[in-house]
C-alpha cells in the first residue's frame, strides 16, 4: 500500500521525500528457455537484504538527478538512468509534469548482481508518487516499473518472494519470521547481466553447463525450517557457471568463503557479487573479516534478510 499523506494537501507532499531501498539476492535462480522476446523464462526466489540505496526527492521546475557513493563519476545521470526513466514513466502514466529534484546516495555496487538499478527505479516510483500525490498502490507502481526492469516489482514489495515470467511476476512467500545472516563479497568490477545470460546459452549449447535447477519447492520448504544447513543445501543459481566462466576469479572467492567456514556460498544473480550464508551475526562478522584479509574481493559486507522493499523513511 502507498503511504497516505494528509487530505488537506490533496496527497501532494511539500517534500522532500526520502526513500530507503534494499538490494536483492536470489536464493534460487532457475533459468529456463530463451523466449521469443529475448528474455529467459525464470523461476526465482528473491530475498531482499540489508544493503540500501537512498533517494531524496523534492519539488523542482525540471527533472534533475544528482548522486554520491557507488558508481559516482561512472553512472550516467541522463535519460538512460533508471531513476530518470522511472520518474518519466510514472509522470506519463499519471499525466503530471515530470518535475523533481532527485538525489541518490548509492551503496549498492553497479552491475553487481544485486539489482541496484532496479532498486533505484523502485525508490523513484515510490518517491515521486508521494511527492506528486499521484496516489498509486504498490501493485500499480510495480506494473509501471516492470517494463523498465524485471526486478522492480520485487523491490517495491521486498521480503522473500517467488518471481516467475522474466522475474516480474511476484508472489510473496510467507515463511515463519527468521533473520538470515549473509556476507556479500563485492568485486572491484561489475559483470554485464546480458553477457552472463549469453554465456549460459553458449555453455548450454555445447553441453558444458551443469544441469538446470528444477522447481523452487525444495528451497521453499527449506525456508520454513530455519536451519542454515538445510537452507544451504537448497540454494542454487543457474547463472553461477556462466558468471564463473566469464570471471574465473569467482572460484577463488567461493573457495575463500568455504575455507573461512561459511555454511555455503553462491554467486548472486548474474554476479560478480558472491553471497555467503552464516549461522549468526558474529559468524557473519568473522567471515567478512576473513574474506577481506584473503584479498579476494574489494569489500565484504554483512547483511541480514529478509528486509522490506522500498520504504519512505
Ligand atoms: P541485475 O541484478 O538486475 O541484473 P545488476 O545489479 O547486475 O542488475 P545494476 O547495477 O542494477 O546491475 O545495473 C546494471 C546497469 O544498468 C548499469 O551498468 C548501468 O549501465 C545501468 N543503470 C541505469 N541506471 C542505473 C542506476 N540508477 N543504478 C545502477 N545502474 C543503472
Boltz pocket constraint, residues with backbone or C-beta under 6 A from the ligand:
constraints:
  - pocket:
      binder: B
      contacts: [[A, 75], [A, 76], [A, 80], [A, 81], [A, 82], [A, 83], [A, 108], [A, 109], [A, 110], [A, 111], [A, 112], [A, 113], [A, 114], [A, 115], [A, 116], [A, 117], [A, 118], [A, 120], [A, 121], [A, 151], [A, 191], [A, 193], [A, 269], [A, 270], [A, 271]]
      max_distance: 6.0
